[in-house]
Amino acid sequence: MLRRVNRVLIANRGEIALRIIKACRNTGKTSILAYSKADKNTIPVEEADESICIGPPPAQQSYLSIPALLTAARLTMADGIHPGYGFLSENGTFARLCEERGLIFIGPRAETIWEMGDKARARSLMKSVGVPVIPGSDGIIHSEEEGLEAARRIGYPVLIKASAGGGGKGMREADNEEELKKNMKEASTEALKAFSNGDIYLERFFRKVHHVEVQIMADREGHVAALGERDCSSQRNHQKMIEESPSPIMDEALREKMEEAAKKAARASNYVGAGTVEFIVTPDRDFYFMEMNTRIQVEHGVTEEATGTQLVETMIRIADGESLPWKEDLTPHGWTMECRINAENPFRGFAPSPGRLLTFEVPKGEGIRVDTAMRRGAEISPFYDSMIAKLIVHDDTREKTRKKMKEALSAFHIEGVSTNIPLQKAIISSKAFAEGGVDTTYVERHLKEFLQSAENG
């Protein structure tokens, strides 16, 4: 008989920590927040049933410290750990150590995290079960000569990718052999620094594609459901800025094929919990597997609003051994969009903008949701990610949702730090976005125009 979770240690911070605290409350669990000294005076610490300090502000000494988190779990008598997203959420070693200590890891099994986190191994597994993958190298590139030979076979341009990690780190483009030789070294060095793993591989690089991901949820009995797709094509430097559901390029036939591929990926990896299978879609409407995120996504709120679900709560119920609450796949209804609000200065190379929030007024109204752990007077720490809020809007049609998002961005008032709100408004207001024509490199290609538009208001 499966044990049930009663006391959940939350190994994260900010809005996702607050989201997990609320999910614990709604499922009858005790929430225990592990926090760093930088986060002592924050809303999540106040809202959690219990809290414990795990170290100084630097993430390596707190949120990324496995010994500190396991000690916190023991001292607070936690029997489950929710990693949220980022930090240790996709660390197979952390998941395994939790399992060995009798803690229920609220996420997939350690073996799944390892297999799908190694991009080269994941590609091989997907090919074996018939999921289309981007043409690329046969595994890890071990030498410059091997990389050059693989690129000649694949065809330029190519994308160099870190086998471990994500978030755009260890990723470089190359249009020719000289660029490939230079960028392979840079990508490997960056990957080694970011993930303690310098392994890289190559993929064919498609410049004008849409980034479409399918949300899946799987229970311990092997049932898998697809919960619609999100389009994440509005990106800068491989970082998502705006997400929406459904995708503006989607039709029923393509959705059915992509959802079936996503469920194949989940079954092949013995998946449990919430996960996202990411694809690129070419102008010819061919789609290819990119990677699988073995955690709750930053943009999970888009799917929640589009399908009327509670994904974080469902993760906890599945960890308790419950079956999926849905008997079939879910389709997005209406239209939902999300803008990530970051404390950064787009006009100064997107430099982080830490500081105190002198004003923090969020938009309100029907179909408007703001996920944040911030308030007026809160301190934006220089130690962590610059995202301070997620603005999510929902309406009947894409155009109504787009206009509502534009109005909501205008009603979001923040003083004390710089934010990317002006840039987000410029993108949302553009003709290309209105027509659903923003591909994964569009924002980069037109960044100067967007910044000029943002400056002009």
C-alpha positions as CSV (number, residue, x, y, z in Angstrom):
1,M,0.0,0.0,0.0
2,L,1.4,3.4,-1.0
3,R,2.2,5.9,1.8
4,R,0.4,9.2,1.7
5,V,2.2,12.6,2.0
6,N,1.3,14.5,5.1
7,R,4.1,17.1,5.6
8,V,5.5,18.7,2.4
9,L,8.9,20.4,2.5
10,I,8.9,23.0,-0.3
11,A,12.4,23.2,-1.8
12,N,11.9,26.5,-3.6
13,R,11.0,30.2,-3.3
14,G,8.9,33.0,-4.7
15,E,5.7,32.6,-6.6
16,I,6.0,28.8,-7.1
17,A,6.6,28.3,-3.4
18,L,3.5,30.2,-2.7
19,R,1.6,28.2,-5.3
20,I,2.7,24.9,-3.6
21,I,1.7,26.3,-0.2
22,K,-1.8,26.9,-1.5
23,A,-2.0,23.5,-3.1
24,C,-0.9,21.9,0.2
25,R,-3.7,23.8,2.0
26,N,-6.3,22.6,-0.5
27,T,-5.2,19.0,-0.3
28,G,-4.9,18.9,3.5
29,K,-1.1,18.8,3.8
30,T,1.1,20.7,6.1
31,S,3.4,23.0,4.2
32,I,7.0,23.5,5.4
33,L,9.0,26.2,3.5
34,A,12.8,25.9,3.2
35,Y,14.1,29.4,2.8
36,S,17.4,31.2,2.5
37,K,18.3,34.2,4.7
38,A,17.6,36.5,1.8
39,D,14.0,35.3,1.8
40,K,13.3,35.6,5.5
41,N,10.8,38.5,5.2
42,T,8.7,37.2,2.3
43,I,5.1,36.3,1.8
44,P,5.8,32.5,1.3
45,V,7.5,32.4,4.8
46,E,4.4,34.1,6.3
47,E,2.0,31.8,4.5
48,A,3.6,28.4,5.1
49,D,2.4,26.4,8.0
50,E,6.0,26.0,9.1
51,S,9.4,27.3,7.8
52,I,13.1,26.6,8.2
53,C,16.1,28.5,7.2
54,I,18.5,26.4,5.1
55,G,21.4,28.8,4.6
56,P,22.8,32.1,3.3
57,P,21.5,33.9,0.2
58,P,23.7,32.3,-2.5
59,A,21.7,29.4,-4.1
60,Q,24.6,27.0,-4.0
61,Q,24.5,27.3,-0.2
62,S,20.7,27.1,0.2
63,Y,18.3,26.1,-2.6
64,L,20.9,24.1,-4.5
65,S,22.3,22.5,-1.4
66,I,21.1,18.9,-1.2
67,P,22.5,18.3,2.3
68,A,20.8,21.4,3.6
69,L,17.5,20.4,2.2
70,L,17.7,16.8,3.4
71,T,18.6,18.0,6.8
72,A,15.7,20.4,6.8
73,A,13.4,17.6,5.9
74,R,14.7,15.4,8.8
75,L,14.5,18.2,11.3
76,T,10.9,19.2,10.3
77,M,9.8,15.5,10.0
78,A,8.7,16.1,6.4
79,D,7.6,13.0,4.5
80,G,7.4,14.6,1.1
81,I,9.4,17.2,-0.9
82,H,8.1,19.4,-3.7
83,P,10.9,20.9,-5.8
84,G,8.8,23.3,-7.9
85,Y,10.7,24.5,-11.0
86,G,14.4,25.5,-11.4
87,F,16.9,24.8,-8.7
88,L,16.9,21.0,-8.0
89,S,13.6,20.2,-9.7
90,E,15.3,18.2,-12.5
91,N,18.2,16.8,-10.4
92,G,18.0,13.0,-10.5
93,T,20.5,12.6,-7.7
94,F,18.3,14.8,-5.4
95,A,15.2,12.7,-6.3
96,R,17.1,9.5,-5.6
97,L,18.4,10.7,-2.3
98,C,14.9,11.7,-1.3
99,E,13.7,8.2,-2.2
100,E,16.5,6.5,-0.2
101,R,15.6,8.5,2.9
102,G,11.9,7.6,2.7
103,L,10.8,10.9,1.4
104,I,8.2,11.0,-1.4
105,F,9.5,13.2,-4.2
106,I,6.6,15.0,-5.7
107,G,7.6,14.5,-9.3
108,P,8.9,11.8,-11.6
109,R,11.2,8.9,-10.6
110,A,14.9,9.6,-10.5
111,E,15.5,7.2,-13.4
112,T,13.1,9.3,-15.5
113,I,14.8,12.5,-14.6
114,W,18.2,11.2,-15.5
115,E,17.0,9.7,-18.8
116,M,15.0,12.6,-20.1
117,G,17.5,15.2,-18.6
118,D,20.3,13.8,-20.8
119,K,19.2,15.3,-24.1
120,A,21.2,12.8,-26.2
121,R,19.7,9.8,-24.4
122,A,16.2,11.3,-24.6
123,R,16.6,11.8,-28.4
124,S,17.6,8.1,-28.7
125,L,14.6,6.9,-26.6
126,M,12.2,9.1,-28.6
127,K,13.5,7.7,-31.9
128,S,13.0,4.1,-30.6
129,V,9.3,4.7,-29.9
130,G,8.5,6.6,-33.1
131,V,8.5,10.2,-31.9
132,P,9.9,12.4,-34.6
133,V,13.2,14.1,-33.5
134,I,15.2,16.9,-35.1
135,P,17.9,15.6,-37.4
136,G,21.2,15.6,-35.4
137,S,24.3,13.9,-34.2
138,D,24.2,10.3,-33.1
139,G,24.9,11.1,-29.4
140,I,27.6,13.2,-27.7
141,I,30.2,15.0,-29.8
142,H,33.6,14.0,-28.4
143,S,36.0,15.9,-30.7
144,E,36.1,18.8,-33.1
145,E,36.5,16.4,-36.0
146,E,33.4,14.5,-35.0
147,G,31.4,17.7,-34.7
148,L,32.5,18.8,-38.2
149,E,31.6,15.5,-39.7
150,A,28.2,15.5,-38.0
151,A,27.5,19.0,-39.2
152,R,28.4,18.1,-42.8
153,R,25.9,15.2,-42.6
154,I,23.2,17.2,-40.9
155,G,23.6,20.4,-43.0
156,Y,24.1,23.9,-41.9
157,P,22.9,25.9,-39.9
158,V,23.3,23.7,-36.8
159,L,22.5,24.2,-33.2
160,I,25.0,23.2,-30.5
161,K,23.2,22.1,-27.4
162,A,24.3,21.0,-23.9
163,S,23.3,17.5,-23.2
164,A,22.5,18.4,-19.6
165,G,20.4,21.4,-18.3
166,G,18.4,23.9,-20.2
167,G,17.4,27.5,-20.1
168,G,19.4,28.4,-23.2
169,K,22.8,27.7,-21.5
170,G,25.3,25.8,-23.4
171,M,23.5,26.6,-26.7
172,R,25.1,28.2,-29.8
173,E,24.3,28.5,-33.5
174,A,26.7,27.9,-36.3
175,D,26.4,28.7,-40.0
176,N,29.7,27.3,-41.1
177,E,32.8,25.3,-40.0
178,E,34.6,28.2,-38.5
179,E,31.7,29.2,-36.3
180,L,31.1,25.6,-35.4
181,K,34.7,25.1,-34.1
182,K,34.6,28.3,-32.1
183,N,31.0,27.8,-30.7
184,M,31.4,24.2,-29.8
185,K,34.2,25.2,-27.3
186,E,32.1,28.0,-25.9
187,A,29.0,25.9,-25.5
188,S,30.9,23.1,-23.8
189,T,32.6,25.6,-21.4
190,E,29.3,27.3,-20.5
191,A,27.6,23.9,-20.0
192,L,30.4,22.7,-17.8
193,K,30.1,25.8,-15.7
194,A,26.3,25.8,-15.5
195,F,25.6,22.0,-15.1
196,S,29.0,20.4,-14.2
197,N,28.7,18.6,-17.5
198,G,30.3,19.9,-20.7
199,D,28.8,17.3,-23.1
200,I,27.3,18.7,-26.2
201,Y,25.5,17.4,-29.3
202,L,24.3,18.9,-32.6
203,E,20.9,19.4,-34.2
204,R,19.8,20.9,-37.4
205,F,18.8,24.5,-36.7
206,F,15.5,25.7,-38.1
207,R,15.3,29.5,-38.0
208,K,11.6,30.2,-38.5
209,V,9.7,27.7,-36.3
210,H,7.1,27.8,-33.6
211,H,7.9,26.4,-30.2
212,V,4.9,24.3,-29.1
213,E,4.8,22.3,-25.9
214,V,2.3,19.7,-24.7
215,Q,1.4,19.5,-21.0
216,I,1.0,16.0,-19.8
217,M,0.1,14.4,-16.5
218,A,0.6,10.8,-15.6
219,D,-0.3,8.7,-12.5
220,R,1.5,5.7,-10.9
221,E,-0.8,3.2,-12.7
222,G,0.6,4.3,-16.1
223,H,-2.3,6.4,-17.2
224,V,-1.3,9.5,-19.2
225,A,-3.4,12.5,-20.2
226,A,-2.5,15.4,-22.5
227,L,-3.9,18.7,-21.4
228,G,-3.5,20.8,-24.5
229,E,-0.6,22.8,-25.9
230,R,1.1,26.1,-25.2
231,D,2.9,28.2,-27.8
232,C,6.1,29.7,-26.4
233,S,7.5,31.2,-29.6
234,S,8.0,34.7,-28.3
235,Q,11.5,34.3,-27.0
236,R,14.7,36.2,-26.5
237,N,18.1,34.5,-26.2
238,H,16.2,31.1,-26.0
239,Q,14.3,32.4,-22.9
240,K,10.5,32.4,-23.1
241,M,8.7,35.8,-22.7
242,I,5.1,35.2,-23.7
243,E,3.1,31.9,-23.7
244,E,-0.4,31.2,-25.0
245,S,-2.9,28.4,-25.3
246,P,-4.0,27.2,-27.8
247,S,-1.2,27.8,-30.3
248,P,-2.2,30.2,-33.1
249,I,-0.9,27.6,-35.7
250,M,-2.8,24.7,-34.2
251,D,-5.6,22.6,-35.9
252,E,-7.3,19.5,-34.6
253,A,-5.3,17.1,-36.8
254,L,-1.9,18.5,-35.7
255,R,-3.0,18.7,-32.1
256,E,-4.0,15.0,-32.1
257,K,-0.6,14.0,-33.6
258,M,1.4,16.1,-31.2
259,E,-0.5,14.9,-28.1
260,E,-0.1,11.3,-29.2
261,A,3.7,11.9,-29.5
262,A,3.8,13.5,-26.1
263,K,2.0,10.6,-24.5
264,K,4.3,8.2,-26.2
265,A,7.2,10.1,-24.7
266,A,5.7,9.9,-21.2
267,R,5.0,6.1,-21.5
268,A,8.4,5.4,-22.8
269,S,10.0,7.1,-19.9
270,N,7.7,5.6,-17.2
271,Y,6.6,9.1,-16.3
272,V,4.8,10.1,-13.1
273,G,3.4,13.5,-12.3
274,A,3.4,16.8,-14.4
275,G,5.7,17.1,-17.3
276,T,6.0,19.0,-20.6
277,V,7.1,17.6,-24.0
278,E,8.5,20.4,-26.1
279,F,8.4,20.4,-29.9
280,I,9.3,22.7,-32.8
281,V,6.8,23.1,-35.6
282,T,8.2,24.1,-39.1
283,P,6.4,26.3,-41.6
284,D,5.5,23.0,-43.4
285,R,3.7,21.9,-40.2
286,D,6.2,19.1,-39.5
287,F,7.0,18.8,-35.8
288,Y,10.0,17.4,-34.0
289,F,10.7,16.5,-30.4
290,M,13.1,18.9,-28.6
291,E,13.1,17.9,-25.0
292,M,11.0,16.9,-22.0
293,N,10.9,19.0,-18.9
294,T,10.5,16.6,-16.0
295,R,8.8,19.1,-13.6
296,I,6.0,21.6,-13.3
297,Q,6.6,24.4,-15.9
298,V,6.8,28.1,-15.1
299,E,3.9,28.6,-17.5
300,H,1.7,25.9,-16.0
301,G,-0.9,28.6,-15.1
302,V,-1.7,29.0,-18.8
303,T,-2.9,25.4,-19.0
304,E,-4.7,25.8,-15.7
305,E,-6.7,28.7,-17.0
306,A,-7.2,27.1,-20.4
307,T,-8.5,23.8,-19.1
308,G,-9.9,24.6,-15.7
309,T,-7.4,22.4,-13.8
310,Q,-5.2,22.7,-10.8
311,L,-1.9,21.1,-11.8
312,V,0.1,21.5,-8.6
313,E,-2.7,20.0,-6.5
314,T,-3.0,17.1,-9.0
315,M,0.8,16.5,-8.6
316,I,0.3,16.1,-4.9
317,R,-2.7,13.8,-5.3
318,I,-0.7,11.6,-7.7
319,A,2.1,11.4,-5.2
320,D,-0.5,10.2,-2.8
321,G,-1.2,7.3,-5.2
322,E,-4.5,8.7,-6.6
323,S,-5.4,8.1,-10.2
324,L,-5.7,10.8,-12.9
325,P,-8.9,12.9,-12.4
326,W,-9.6,12.9,-16.1
327,K,-10.7,10.0,-18.2
328,E,-9.6,11.6,-21.5
329,D,-7.4,14.3,-22.9
330,L,-8.4,18.0,-22.3
331,T,-8.6,20.7,-25.0
332,P,-8.0,24.4,-24.3
333,H,-11.1,26.5,-24.2
334,G,-11.2,30.2,-25.1
335,W,-7.7,31.8,-25.2
336,T,-5.1,32.3,-22.5
337,M,-1.9,34.3,-22.6
338,E,0.9,34.9,-20.1
339,C,3.6,37.5,-19.9
340,R,6.6,37.0,-17.6
341,I,7.3,40.2,-15.7
342,N,11.0,40.5,-14.9
343,A,13.1,42.9,-12.9
344,E,15.5,43.8,-15.7
345,N,16.3,46.8,-17.9
346,P,15.7,45.9,-21.6
347,F,17.3,49.2,-22.6
348,R,20.6,48.3,-20.9
349,G,21.1,44.9,-22.3
350,F,18.5,43.3,-20.0
351,A,20.7,43.9,-17.0
352,P,19.1,42.6,-13.8
353,S,17.4,45.3,-11.7
354,P,17.5,44.3,-8.0
355,G,16.1,46.7,-5.4
356,R,13.1,47.6,-3.3
357,L,9.6,47.8,-4.7
358,L,8.4,51.3,-3.9
359,T,5.1,50.6,-5.8
360,F,3.6,47.3,-6.7
361,E,0.1,47.5,-8.0
362,V,-1.2,44.5,-10.0
363,P,-4.1,44.6,-12.5
364,K,-7.4,43.1,-11.4
365,G,-10.6,42.1,-13.2
366,E,-12.4,39.2,-14.7
367,G,-10.1,36.8,-16.6
368,I,-6.9,38.4,-15.1
369,R,-4.6,36.3,-12.8
370,V,-1.3,37.4,-11.3
371,D,1.0,34.8,-9.8
372,T,3.5,36.6,-7.6
373,A,5.0,36.5,-4.1
374,M,5.8,40.2,-4.2
375,R,4.3,43.3,-2.6
376,R,5.1,46.9,-2.0
377,G,8.3,47.2,0.0
378,A,9.6,43.7,-1.0
379,E,13.2,43.4,-1.9
380,I,14.2,42.0,-5.3
381,S,17.3,39.9,-4.5
382,P,20.3,39.9,-6.8
383,F,20.9,36.3,-5.9
384,Y,18.0,34.7,-7.9
385,D,16.1,34.8,-11.2
386,S,14.7,38.1,-12.2
387,M,11.1,37.0,-12.7
388,I,8.9,38.8,-10.2
389,A,5.4,38.0,-11.5
390,K,3.4,36.1,-14.2
391,L,0.5,38.0,-15.7
392,I,-2.1,35.6,-17.1
393,V,-5.2,36.7,-18.9
394,H,-8.1,34.7,-20.4
395,D,-11.0,35.5,-22.8
396,D,-13.2,34.0,-25.5
397,T,-10.9,34.7,-28.5
398,R,-7.3,35.4,-29.2
399,E,-7.9,39.0,-30.2
400,K,-9.9,39.7,-27.0
401,T,-7.2,38.1,-24.9
402,R,-4.5,40.1,-26.7
403,K,-6.3,43.4,-26.0
404,K,-7.0,42.4,-22.4
405,M,-3.3,41.6,-21.9
406,K,-2.3,45.0,-23.4
407,E,-4.7,46.8,-21.0
408,A,-3.5,44.6,-18.0
409,L,0.2,45.4,-18.7
410,S,-0.7,49.1,-18.7
411,A,-2.4,48.7,-15.4
412,F,0.6,46.9,-13.8
413,H,2.4,49.6,-11.8
414,I,5.9,48.9,-10.5
415,E,8.3,51.5,-9.1
416,G,11.8,51.1,-7.5
417,V,13.1,48.7,-10.1
418,S,13.2,48.5,-13.9
419,T,11.0,45.9,-15.6
420,N,10.4,44.4,-19.0
421,I,6.7,45.6,-19.1
422,P,7.3,48.2,-21.8
423,L,8.9,45.6,-24.1
424,Q,6.1,43.1,-23.4
425,K,3.6,45.8,-24.4
426,A,5.5,46.5,-27.6
427,I,5.5,42.8,-28.6
428,I,1.8,42.3,-27.7
429,S,0.9,45.4,-29.7
430,S,2.8,44.5,-32.8
431,K,1.1,43.4,-36.1
432,A,3.2,40.2,-36.2
433,F,2.1,39.1,-32.8
434,A,-1.5,40.0,-33.5
435,E,-1.4,37.8,-36.6
436,G,0.2,34.9,-34.8
437,G,3.4,35.3,-36.9
438,V,6.0,35.4,-34.2
439,D,8.4,32.5,-34.5
440,T,11.2,31.6,-32.1
441,T,13.8,34.1,-33.6
442,Y,11.4,36.9,-34.5
443,V,11.9,38.9,-31.3
444,E,15.6,38.7,-31.6
445,R,15.5,39.8,-35.2
446,H,13.3,42.8,-34.5
447,L,14.5,43.6,-31.0
448,K,15.8,47.0,-31.9
449,E,12.4,48.0,-33.4
450,F,10.5,46.6,-30.3
451,L,12.8,48.6,-27.9
452,Q,12.3,51.7,-30.0
453,S,8.5,51.2,-29.8
454,A,8.7,50.5,-26.1
455,E,10.7,53.8,-25.5
456,N,8.1,55.7,-27.4
457,G,5.3,54.3,-25.2
